[in-house]
Amino acid sequence: MQKSILAVLADGCFHSGETLAREFGCSRSAVWKSLQSLRERTGLEIMAVTGKGYRLECPLELFDEQAILDAMGSVASTRLRGLHLYDEVASTNILAAEALRGGEPQPAAWLAEYQSTGRGRCGRRWHSPYGRNLYLSLLYGFDLPMRQLSGLSIAMGVVLAEFLARHGLREHGLKWPNDLYWRGRKLAGLLIEAIGETGGPVSTIIGIGLNIDLGGTLPDWIDQPVGDLRMAGLSPSRNRLAGELIDALLVGCSEYAQVGLSSFLSRWDAFDLYRGHSVRLCSGAGEWRGFLLGISANGGVRLQTDEGERVYHGGELSLREETN
């Protein structure tokens, strides 16, 4: 009953306990208990005012399958084999991986209102408030050897940056290998996992967390500036954004399958936040400093060091602008 009540309250208007009880065929006490449980489970602020009833402090646009399908372009409309919507999951990437093992037709997409264990690169936690942002995973198969997919995260970062630019976002850029920032605040991240044979074919899971509206107080464990589209003056429909982004990702994957990373390199340059800056690369294997020259033909980061130009690749590498 919680999900049904939430769908009614999503409009942000007051709904009396009596009306809700009558609509769901239960007692007003049962409505109150359901709302209490909903508060605890989702963290949503539900106001209760005597004589008026209950309402959400902020309206929500919950995911709607038909609205997402209607927003898709011709590519997704004809090629997407499955669209799966969930209320609460551990991680959409985990769902996609489980579905792959079960023989899920590809390409397919997963969306969730909430992730309890959402994660970014290197196992970092991803803040996932209920019903506010975009938690999306796309399962896509490539008839390519594993080594040729090393630049896929670069390509998908470009796709996301260009997609948001078309929606009116400005002053945003990419931090190698695929984090997206707006005015120095982290706005989105990608986590790409590849499963398959060394020589191909390979199935990839492209996970994206995009902050649309972070809501109120942020958890203490977030140790960097974060932002959302609301801060940038944008308030897009979540359903429209989801449908159009799935379409853009499918177009980008098809392009990558045909020409690889080459067509994305110059487009990355247009969003590269740290090119020409003094930077520090860190990993479990060591630390390197130099000037960032851009990215290589296979997606590595190019550094001008005291020993000359060096190229480094993904894994545990992180990139931080040198402040001294």
NUGU-867657 format. One record per residue (C-alpha): residue number from 1; chain; x, z, y. Coordinates in steps of 0.2 Angstrom, whole numbers, always signed. Example, Ala and Ser with C-alpha at 12.3 -4.5 7.8 and 13.67 -1.06 7.14 Angstrom:
! residues 2
+-----+--------+-------+-------+-------+
| num | chaine |     u |     w |     v |
+-----+--------+-------+-------+-------+
|   1 |      A |   +62 |   +39 |   -22 |
|   2 |      A |   +68 |   +36 |    -5 |
+-----+--------+-------+-------+-------+
END
This chain:
! residues 324
+-----+--------+-------+-------+-------+
| num | chaine |     u |     w |     v |
+-----+--------+-------+-------+-------+
|   1 |      A |    +0 |    +0 |    +0 |
|   2 |      A |   +15 |    +3 |   +12 |
|   3 |      A |   +19 |   -15 |   +14 |
|   4 |      A |    +1 |   -20 |   +17 |
|   5 |      A |    -1 |    -6 |   +30 |
|   6 |      A |   +15 |   -12 |   +38 |
|   7 |      A |    +9 |   -30 |   +39 |
|   8 |      A |    -6 |   -23 |   +49 |
|   9 |      A |    +4 |   -13 |   +60 |
|  10 |      A |   +17 |   -27 |   +63 |
|  11 |      A |    +7 |   -33 |   +79 |
|  12 |      A |   +12 |   -17 |   +88 |
|  13 |      A |    -6 |   -12 |   +92 |
|  14 |      A |   -15 |    +4 |   +89 |
|  15 |      A |   -25 |    +5 |   +72 |
|  16 |      A |   -36 |   +20 |   +69 |
|  17 |      A |   -33 |   +30 |   +53 |
|  18 |      A |   -52 |   +27 |   +49 |
|  19 |      A |   -50 |    +8 |   +50 |
|  20 |      A |   -35 |    +8 |   +40 |
|  21 |      A |   -43 |   +19 |   +26 |
|  22 |      A |   -58 |    +8 |   +26 |
|  23 |      A |   -47 |    -8 |   +25 |
|  24 |      A |   -37 |    -2 |   +10 |
|  25 |      A |   -51 |    +8 |    +1 |
|  26 |      A |   -42 |   +25 |    +2 |
|  27 |      A |   -44 |   +42 |   +12 |
|  28 |      A |   -36 |   +45 |   +29 |
|  29 |      A |   -25 |   +57 |   +21 |
|  30 |      A |   -18 |   +44 |    +9 |
|  31 |      A |   -15 |   +33 |   +25 |
|  32 |      A |    -5 |   +47 |   +33 |
|  33 |      A |    +5 |   +50 |   +17 |
|  34 |      A |    +9 |   +31 |   +16 |
|  35 |      A |   +14 |   +30 |   +34 |
|  36 |      A |   +26 |   +46 |   +32 |
|  37 |      A |   +34 |   +37 |   +17 |
|  38 |      A |   +35 |   +21 |   +26 |
|  39 |      A |   +45 |   +30 |   +40 |
|  40 |      A |   +57 |   +38 |   +28 |
|  41 |      A |   +60 |   +22 |   +18 |
|  42 |      A |   +62 |   +10 |   +33 |
|  43 |      A |   +67 |   +21 |   +47 |
|  44 |      A |   +54 |   +13 |   +58 |
|  45 |      A |   +46 |   +22 |   +72 |
|  46 |      A |   +28 |   +24 |   +69 |
|  47 |      A |   +18 |   +32 |   +84 |
|  48 |      A |    +3 |   +43 |   +80 |
|  49 |      A |    -9 |   +46 |   +95 |
|  50 |      A |   -25 |   +56 |   +94 |
|  51 |      A |   -40 |   +46 |   +97 |
|  52 |      A |   -30 |   +29 |   +96 |
|  53 |      A |   -22 |   +29 |   +79 |
|  54 |      A |    -5 |   +23 |   +73 |
|  55 |      A |    +6 |    +9 |   +80 |
|  56 |      A |   +24 |    +3 |   +78 |
|  57 |      A |   +35 |    +8 |   +93 |
|  58 |      A |   +41 |   -10 |   +93 |
|  59 |      A |   +31 |   -25 |   +85 |
|  60 |      A |   +39 |   -34 |   +70 |
|  61 |      A |   +39 |   -52 |   +64 |
|  62 |      A |   +39 |   -50 |   +45 |
|  63 |      A |   +45 |   -64 |   +34 |
|  64 |      A |   +31 |   -76 |   +30 |
|  65 |      A |   +35 |   -90 |   +17 |
|  66 |      A |   +24 |  -103 |   +24 |
|  67 |      A |   +31 |  -100 |   +41 |
|  68 |      A |   +48 |  -102 |   +35 |
|  69 |      A |   +44 |  -118 |   +25 |
|  70 |      A |   +35 |  -125 |   +40 |
|  71 |      A |   +51 |  -122 |   +51 |
|  72 |      A |   +63 |  -131 |   +39 |
|  73 |      A |   +69 |  -149 |   +43 |
|  74 |      A |   +68 |  -164 |   +31 |
|  75 |      A |   +84 |  -159 |   +21 |
|  76 |      A |   +78 |  -142 |   +16 |
|  77 |      A |   +60 |  -147 |   +14 |
|  78 |      A |   +66 |  -160 |    +1 |
|  79 |      A |   +81 |  -152 |    -7 |
|  80 |      A |   +78 |  -133 |    -8 |
|  81 |      A |   +73 |  -128 |   -25 |
|  82 |      A |   +68 |  -110 |   -22 |
|  83 |      A |   +64 |   -98 |    -8 |
|  84 |      A |   +64 |   -80 |   -12 |
|  85 |      A |   +58 |   -66 |    +0 |
|  86 |      A |   +60 |   -48 |    -3 |
|  87 |      A |   +56 |   -32 |    +6 |
|  88 |      A |   +70 |   -21 |    +1 |
|  89 |      A |   +86 |   -25 |    -9 |
|  90 |      A |  +103 |   -19 |   -12 |
|  91 |      A |  +110 |   -36 |    -6 |
|  92 |      A |  +104 |   -54 |    -5 |
|  93 |      A |  +121 |   -60 |   -12 |
|  94 |      A |  +118 |   -48 |   -27 |
|  95 |      A |  +101 |   -56 |   -30 |
|  96 |      A |  +108 |   -74 |   -29 |
|  97 |      A |  +122 |   -69 |   -41 |
|  98 |      A |  +110 |   -62 |   -54 |
|  99 |      A |   +99 |   -77 |   -52 |
| 100 |      A |  +114 |   -89 |   -55 |
| 101 |      A |  +118 |   -80 |   -71 |
| 102 |      A |   +99 |   -83 |   -76 |
| 103 |      A |  +100 |  -102 |   -73 |
| 104 |      A |   +92 |  -102 |   -56 |
| 105 |      A |   +90 |  -121 |   -50 |
| 106 |      A |  +101 |  -125 |   -35 |
| 107 |      A |  +101 |  -124 |   -20 |
| 108 |      A |   +90 |  -109 |   -17 |
| 109 |      A |   +89 |   -96 |    -4 |
| 110 |      A |   +85 |   -77 |    -3 |
| 111 |      A |   +79 |   -67 |   +12 |
| 112 |      A |   +76 |   -48 |   +14 |
| 113 |      A |   +68 |   -37 |   +27 |
| 114 |      A |   +81 |   -23 |   +22 |
| 115 |      A |   +97 |   -22 |   +13 |
| 116 |      A |  +103 |    -5 |    +6 |
| 117 |      A |  +121 |   -10 |    +2 |
| 118 |      A |  +124 |   -25 |   +13 |
| 119 |      A |  +142 |   -29 |   +15 |
| 120 |      A |  +154 |   -40 |   +24 |
| 121 |      A |  +172 |   -46 |   +20 |
| 122 |      A |  +183 |   -34 |   +11 |
| 123 |      A |  +169 |   -23 |    +5 |
| 124 |      A |  +164 |   -17 |   +23 |
| 125 |      A |  +146 |   -11 |   +26 |
| 126 |      A |  +134 |   -21 |   +35 |
| 127 |      A |  +121 |   -12 |   +46 |
| 128 |      A |  +104 |   -19 |   +40 |
| 129 |      A |   +89 |   -11 |   +50 |
| 130 |      A |   +72 |   -15 |   +43 |
| 131 |      A |   +63 |   -31 |   +48 |
| 132 |      A |   +74 |   -35 |   +63 |
| 133 |      A |   +88 |   -46 |   +58 |
| 134 |      A |   +92 |   -60 |   +46 |
| 135 |      A |   +99 |   -56 |   +29 |
| 136 |      A |  +101 |   -72 |   +20 |
| 137 |      A |  +110 |   -79 |    +5 |
| 138 |      A |  +111 |   -97 |    +0 |
| 139 |      A |  +115 |  -103 |   -18 |
| 140 |      A |  +123 |  -120 |   -17 |
| 141 |      A |  +133 |  -130 |   -31 |
| 142 |      A |  +148 |  -141 |   -27 |
| 143 |      A |  +155 |  -154 |   -39 |
| 144 |      A |  +172 |  -149 |   -32 |
| 145 |      A |  +187 |  -140 |   -39 |
| 146 |      A |  +189 |  -122 |   -33 |
| 147 |      A |  +204 |  -125 |   -22 |
| 148 |      A |  +194 |  -138 |   -12 |
| 149 |      A |  +182 |  -124 |    -7 |
| 150 |      A |  +195 |  -114 |    +2 |
| 151 |      A |  +189 |  -120 |   +19 |
| 152 |      A |  +170 |  -118 |   +16 |
| 153 |      A |  +170 |  -101 |   +26 |
| 154 |      A |  +177 |  -111 |   +41 |
| 155 |      A |  +164 |  -124 |   +39 |
| 156 |      A |  +150 |  -112 |   +38 |
| 157 |      A |  +156 |  -102 |   +53 |
| 158 |      A |  +155 |  -118 |   +63 |
| 159 |      A |  +138 |  -123 |   +57 |
| 160 |      A |  +132 |  -105 |   +62 |
| 161 |      A |  +140 |  -106 |   +79 |
| 162 |      A |  +133 |  -123 |   +83 |
| 163 |      A |  +116 |  -118 |   +76 |
| 164 |      A |  +115 |  -104 |   +88 |
| 165 |      A |  +121 |  -114 |  +103 |
| 166 |      A |  +106 |  -126 |   +99 |
| 167 |      A |   +95 |  -111 |  +101 |
| 168 |      A |  +102 |  -107 |  +118 |
| 169 |      A |  +116 |   -95 |  +114 |
| 170 |      A |  +131 |   -96 |  +126 |
| 171 |      A |  +148 |   -86 |  +127 |
| 172 |      A |  +150 |   -85 |  +109 |
| 173 |      A |  +165 |   -89 |   +97 |
| 174 |      A |  +173 |   -87 |   +80 |
| 175 |      A |  +186 |   -76 |   +74 |
| 176 |      A |  +195 |   -82 |   +59 |
| 177 |      A |  +190 |   -84 |   +46 |
| 178 |      A |  +171 |   -83 |   +49 |
| 179 |      A |  +165 |   -69 |   +60 |
| 180 |      A |  +155 |   -73 |   +75 |
| 181 |      A |  +156 |   -64 |   +92 |
| 182 |      A |  +146 |   -64 |  +108 |
| 183 |      A |  +155 |   -57 |  +124 |
| 184 |      A |  +167 |   -47 |  +112 |
| 185 |      A |  +153 |   -40 |  +102 |
| 186 |      A |  +151 |   -44 |   +83 |
| 187 |      A |  +135 |   -54 |   +82 |
| 188 |      A |  +136 |   -61 |   +64 |
| 189 |      A |  +147 |   -62 |   +48 |
| 190 |      A |  +148 |   -73 |   +33 |
| 191 |      A |  +153 |   -68 |   +15 |
| 192 |      A |  +155 |   -82 |    +3 |
| 193 |      A |  +158 |   -80 |   -15 |
| 194 |      A |  +162 |   -94 |   -27 |
| 195 |      A |  +159 |   -94 |   -46 |
| 196 |      A |  +164 |  -108 |   -58 |
| 197 |      A |  +178 |  -117 |   -66 |
| 198 |      A |  +195 |  -120 |   -58 |
| 199 |      A |  +192 |  -138 |   -59 |
| 200 |      A |  +174 |  -138 |   -55 |
| 201 |      A |  +159 |  -138 |   -54 |
| 202 |      A |  +158 |  -122 |   -43 |
| 203 |      A |  +143 |  -112 |   -37 |
| 204 |      A |  +144 |  -104 |   -20 |
| 205 |      A |  +134 |   -90 |   -13 |
| 206 |      A |  +134 |   -91 |    +6 |
| 207 |      A |  +129 |   -74 |   +13 |
| 208 |      A |  +125 |   -72 |   +32 |
| 209 |      A |  +120 |   -57 |   +42 |
| 210 |      A |  +114 |   -61 |   +59 |
| 211 |      A |  +109 |   -48 |   +72 |
| 212 |      A |   +93 |   -52 |   +81 |
| 213 |      A |   +88 |   -35 |   +87 |
| 214 |      A |   +98 |   -20 |   +81 |
| 215 |      A |   +85 |    -8 |   +88 |
| 216 |      A |   +89 |   +10 |   +93 |
| 217 |      A |  +104 |   +21 |   +89 |
| 218 |      A |  +117 |   +14 |   +79 |
| 219 |      A |  +125 |   +23 |   +64 |
| 220 |      A |  +141 |   +33 |   +67 |
| 221 |      A |  +151 |   +23 |   +54 |
| 222 |      A |  +151 |    +7 |   +65 |
| 223 |      A |  +168 |    +6 |   +72 |
| 224 |      A |  +168 |    -9 |   +83 |
| 225 |      A |  +157 |   -16 |   +97 |
| 226 |      A |  +141 |   -25 |   +90 |
| 227 |      A |  +128 |   -36 |   +98 |
| 228 |      A |  +112 |   -45 |   +95 |
| 229 |      A |  +103 |   -60 |  +101 |
| 230 |      A |   +91 |   -49 |  +111 |
| 231 |      A |  +106 |   -43 |  +122 |
| 232 |      A |  +110 |   -62 |  +125 |
| 233 |      A |   +93 |   -64 |  +132 |
| 234 |      A |   +86 |   -73 |  +116 |
| 235 |      A |   +71 |   -68 |  +106 |
| 236 |      A |   +68 |   -81 |   +93 |
| 237 |      A |   +55 |   -81 |   +79 |
| 238 |      A |   +63 |   -74 |   +64 |
| 239 |      A |   +54 |   -85 |   +52 |
| 240 |      A |   +58 |  -101 |   +63 |
| 241 |      A |   +76 |   -95 |   +64 |
| 242 |      A |   +77 |   -93 |   +45 |
| 243 |      A |   +69 |  -110 |   +41 |
| 244 |      A |   +80 |  -119 |   +53 |
| 245 |      A |   +96 |  -110 |   +48 |
| 246 |      A |   +93 |  -114 |   +29 |
| 247 |      A |   +91 |  -132 |   +34 |
| 248 |      A |  +107 |  -132 |   +45 |
| 249 |      A |  +117 |  -124 |   +31 |
| 250 |      A |  +111 |  -137 |   +18 |
| 251 |      A |  +116 |  -151 |   +30 |
| 252 |      A |  +133 |  -143 |   +32 |
| 253 |      A |  +136 |  -140 |   +13 |
| 254 |      A |  +131 |  -158 |   +10 |
| 255 |      A |  +144 |  -164 |   +24 |
| 256 |      A |  +157 |  -153 |   +16 |
| 257 |      A |  +154 |  -159 |    -1 |
| 258 |      A |  +157 |  -177 |    +5 |
| 259 |      A |  +172 |  -175 |   +17 |
| 260 |      A |  +178 |  -158 |   +15 |
| 261 |      A |  +185 |  -148 |   +30 |
| 262 |      A |  +191 |  -162 |   +40 |
| 263 |      A |  +175 |  -165 |   +51 |
| 264 |      A |  +174 |  -146 |   +55 |
| 265 |      A |  +192 |  -143 |   +61 |
| 266 |      A |  +190 |  -150 |   +79 |
| 267 |      A |  +172 |  -141 |   +80 |
| 268 |      A |  +180 |  -125 |   +75 |
| 269 |      A |  +193 |  -127 |   +90 |
| 270 |      A |  +178 |  -127 |  +102 |
| 271 |      A |  +173 |  -109 |   +96 |
| 272 |      A |  +190 |  -102 |   +92 |
| 273 |      A |  +192 |   -86 |  +101 |
| 274 |      A |  +210 |   -82 |   +98 |
| 275 |      A |  +219 |   -99 |   +99 |
| 276 |      A |  +234 |   -97 |  +110 |
| 277 |      A |  +233 |   -78 |  +110 |
| 278 |      A |  +246 |   -66 |  +103 |
| 279 |      A |  +239 |   -59 |   +87 |
| 280 |      A |  +243 |   -48 |   +72 |
| 281 |      A |  +238 |   -52 |   +54 |
| 282 |      A |  +236 |   -38 |   +42 |
| 283 |      A |  +234 |   -37 |   +23 |
| 284 |      A |  +239 |   -27 |    +9 |
| 285 |      A |  +255 |   -37 |    +7 |
| 286 |      A |  +261 |   -34 |   +25 |
| 287 |      A |  +259 |   -38 |   +43 |
| 288 |      A |  +263 |   -53 |   +54 |
| 289 |      A |  +263 |   -56 |   +72 |
| 290 |      A |  +264 |   -72 |   +83 |
| 291 |      A |  +254 |   -84 |   +93 |
| 292 |      A |  +238 |   -91 |   +85 |
| 293 |      A |  +240 |  -110 |   +84 |
| 294 |      A |  +223 |  -114 |   +76 |
| 295 |      A |  +219 |  -117 |   +58 |
| 296 |      A |  +227 |  -129 |   +45 |
| 297 |      A |  +219 |  -143 |   +36 |
| 298 |      A |  +214 |  -132 |   +22 |
| 299 |      A |  +207 |  -117 |   +32 |
| 300 |      A |  +222 |  -106 |   +33 |
| 301 |      A |  +227 |   -98 |   +50 |
| 302 |      A |  +242 |  -105 |   +59 |
| 303 |      A |  +254 |   -93 |   +67 |
| 304 |      A |  +269 |   -97 |   +78 |
| 305 |      A |  +281 |   -83 |   +73 |
| 306 |      A |  +300 |   -79 |   +77 |
| 307 |      A |  +304 |   -88 |   +61 |
| 308 |      A |  +294 |  -104 |   +66 |
| 309 |      A |  +276 |  -109 |   +61 |
| 310 |      A |  +268 |  -100 |   +46 |
| 311 |      A |  +251 |  -103 |   +38 |
| 312 |      A |  +241 |   -89 |   +30 |
| 313 |      A |  +226 |   -89 |   +20 |
| 314 |      A |  +211 |   -78 |   +16 |
| 315 |      A |  +209 |   -63 |    +4 |
| 316 |      A |  +212 |   -46 |   +13 |
| 317 |      A |  +219 |   -54 |   +29 |
| 318 |      A |  +211 |   -47 |   +45 |
| 319 |      A |  +214 |   -54 |   +63 |
| 320 |      A |  +216 |   -43 |   +78 |
| 321 |      A |  +221 |   -48 |   +95 |
| 322 |      A |  +237 |   -40 |  +101 |
| 323 |      A |  +234 |   -28 |  +116 |
| 324 |      A |  +252 |   -25 |  +120 |
+-----+--------+-------+-------+-------+
END
